[in-house]
Amino acid sequence: MTAWHSVFFIALVQEGSVSWTVLAAGVSACAAVSLAVGLLGARAAAREAERWRPTAD
């Protein structure tokens, strides 16, 4: 999370337009999506690495 995002989230909470519960749910959802994308990417890379064979230049 960048510093800009941190300031933006703090400003939202201080204004009272977003509760800490909603903010925590949003951050948790983003973290879960990021983790899923990372795991799927790692799985795809591992699958391709098994099939990769070097070729002559």
C-alpha angles and dihedrals in degrees: 000000000000126000089249091058091048092053091046093052092046090050091051092051094045091053090052094232092118125035123224089246093058091044092050091048091051094048091047092050092050091049091050092050091048091050092048092050091049093050093047090049092050091049092050091048092050091049092051092045090059091056098041117109124180116247129209115264 
